[in-house]
Amino acid sequence: MWHSRTGLARQMADAMEQGAHDAAEEMELPLVLVRRGAADASVEDVLTADGFLFCAPENLASISGAMLEFFHRTYYHAFQAEGTDSATYTETSRLLGRPYGVAIAAGSDGTSAAAQVTRICQGWRLRAVAEAVVRRNGLVQTKANIQAPKACSEDTRVACWELGGLVAATVLSS
């Protein structure tokens, strides 16, 4: 699942996807990768996935609104409830233990957005395969710089490619 405003997160998601495909090819195992923009991802996409790659920009110390809306729309559907009263009621994550990776495109920080996605994934009881990839563009945070199209650096592309490959390899070796 991904969202991008200025192109950097899209390029990061591209690299994650390529890394996943390359890992599957190297392992000589089939991989079905379903890539969805945050606005298009469904509850069914979440429930049927064996692993997750999340990529979005940080906006105002949070993940982008479109990515946050994706989580709001799908989060509670991942739980199965049992019992009818306070003594017997329990909820279990239907995603328990599935691997995930996070990449954040940021201007000057990115840690808040990474922490926000990580916390959501912890709530779903997903299993992180690595620390979040947070890439800061290093530009002075002016209106023009924030809204300008961004290009993915080679080191960012490689870090995202590795993260995608690690999630895919974890899924495929399960």
C-alpha positions in Angstrom: 0.0 0.0 0.0 1.4 3.4 -0.9 0.7 7.1 -1.3 2.7 9.9 -2.8 2.3 13.6 -3.1 5.5 14.6 -4.9 6.8 11.4 -6.4 9.4 10.3 -3.9 7.2 7.8 -2.0 6.0 6.4 -5.3 9.6 5.9 -6.4 10.4 4.3 -3.0 7.4 2.0 -3.5 8.6 1.1 -7.0 12.0 0.1 -5.5 10.3 -2.0 -2.8 8.2 -3.8 -5.4 11.2 -4.5 -7.5 13.1 -5.8 -4.5 10.2 -8.2 -3.7 10.1 -9.5 -7.3 13.9 -9.9 -7.4 13.9 -11.8 -4.1 11.3 -14.2 -5.4 13.2 -14.7 -8.7 16.4 -15.4 -6.8 14.5 -17.9 -4.6 12.9 -19.4 -7.7 9.5 -19.2 -6.0 6.3 -17.7 -7.3 5.2 -14.4 -5.8 1.9 -12.7 -6.3 2.4 -9.0 -5.4 -0.7 -6.9 -5.3 0.2 -3.2 -5.3 -2.5 -0.7 -4.3 -2.6 3.0 -3.9 -3.9 3.9 -0.4 -7.2 5.2 -1.8 -7.8 1.9 -3.7 -6.7 -0.6 -1.1 -9.6 -2.6 0.3 -10.3 -4.6 3.5 -10.1 -7.7 1.3 -6.6 -6.7 0.2 -5.5 -6.4 3.8 -7.1 -9.7 4.9 -5.7 -11.8 2.0 -2.2 -10.4 2.1 0.6 -12.7 3.4 2.8 -9.7 4.1 2.8 -5.9 3.7 4.9 -3.1 2.3 3.7 0.4 3.4 5.2 3.5 1.8 4.0 7.1 2.3 5.2 10.7 2.8 5.2 12.4 6.1 3.0 15.5 6.2 2.9 17.8 9.2 4.5 15.1 11.5 2.0 12.4 10.4 1.6 10.0 7.6 -0.2 11.5 4.6 -3.9 11.8 4.9 -4.6 9.3 2.2 -2.5 6.6 3.9 -4.1 7.4 7.3 -7.6 7.1 5.7 -6.5 3.7 4.4 -5.7 2.6 7.9 -8.9 4.1 9.3 -11.0 2.4 6.7 -9.4 -1.1 7.1 -8.0 -1.3 10.7 -10.9 -2.7 12.7 -11.9 -5.3 10.0 -8.7 -7.1 10.8 -10.0 -8.3 14.1 -12.3 -11.2 14.9 -14.5 -10.8 17.9 -15.7 -13.7 20.1 -18.0 -13.7 23.1 -21.0 -11.5 23.9 -20.3 -10.1 27.3 -17.5 -8.4 29.2 -16.4 -11.7 30.8 -16.1 -13.7 27.5 -15.4 -11.0 24.9 -12.1 -11.1 23.1 -10.7 -9.8 19.8 -8.0 -11.5 17.8 -6.0 -10.1 14.9 -6.6 -12.0 11.7 -3.2 -10.7 10.6 -1.3 -12.1 13.5 2.4 -12.5 12.7 2.4 -11.5 9.1 5.6 -9.6 8.1 5.7 -6.0 7.1 8.1 -3.2 6.1 7.6 0.6 6.2 9.2 3.3 4.1 8.6 7.0 4.7 9.5 9.9 2.4 10.2 13.0 4.6 11.4 16.5 4.5 13.2 17.2 7.7 12.2 14.4 10.1 10.0 11.4 9.3 10.2 9.7 12.6 6.7 10.6 13.7 5.2 9.1 10.5 7.3 5.9 10.9 6.3 5.6 14.5 2.6 6.1 13.6 2.7 3.3 11.0 4.7 1.0 13.3 2.2 1.5 16.1 -0.7 0.7 13.7 1.1 -2.5 12.6 1.8 -3.4 16.2 -2.0 -3.1 16.9 -2.6 -5.5 14.0 0.0 -7.8 15.5 2.1 -7.8 12.4 5.8 -8.6 12.6 8.4 -6.1 11.5 11.2 -7.5 9.3 13.4 -4.4 9.7 13.4 -0.9 11.0 11.5 1.6 8.9 13.3 3.2 6.0 13.0 6.9 6.6 14.5 9.2 3.9 14.8 12.9 4.4 15.2 15.0 1.3 17.3 17.6 3.2 15.7 20.6 1.6 14.9 23.7 3.5 11.2 23.4 4.3 9.8 26.2 2.2 6.4 25.9 0.5 8.1 25.6 -2.9 10.5 22.9 -1.8 7.8 20.9 0.0 5.5 20.9 -3.0 8.2 20.3 -5.7 8.5 17.0 -7.4 11.2 14.8 -5.8 13.7 12.2 -7.2 14.7 9.1 -5.3 18.4 8.9 -4.6 20.3 5.7 -5.3 20.9 4.9 -1.6 17.2 5.4 -0.9 16.3 3.2 -3.9 18.7 0.5 -2.6 17.4 0.6 1.0 13.8 0.3 -0.3 14.7 -2.5 -2.7 16.4 -4.4 0.2 13.3 -3.9 2.4 11.0 -5.2 -0.3 13.2 -8.2 -0.9 13.3 -8.9 2.9 9.6 -8.9 3.3 9.1 -11.1 0.2 11.8 -13.5 1.3 10.1 -13.7 4.7 6.8 -14.5 3.2 8.2 -17.0 0.7 10.2 -18.9 3.3 7.2 -19.3 5.7 
